[in-house]
């Protein structure tokens, strides 16, 4: 965990963790055509989400393939860039 400045100027906790199951809360951080994938994450899809103060702040979305892995989307919330 790292401390970051929250939009209100206070300190908020940054958490980064693998996502599974329903990760629809992160859909606005990815490409619209990939949003349905986040409704029910399952192989070959993999995702890592970041939250700040409990709110979605970042998303890495990719696929595991026979020949390796492919990162398809990497986004940070505009307010935290």
Secondary structure, DSSP 8 states (H G I E B T S, - for coil): -EEEE-TTSSEEEEEEEEE-B--GGGGGGS-GGGGGGGGSB-TTEEEEEEEETTEEEEEEEEEEETTEEEEEEEEE-GGG-
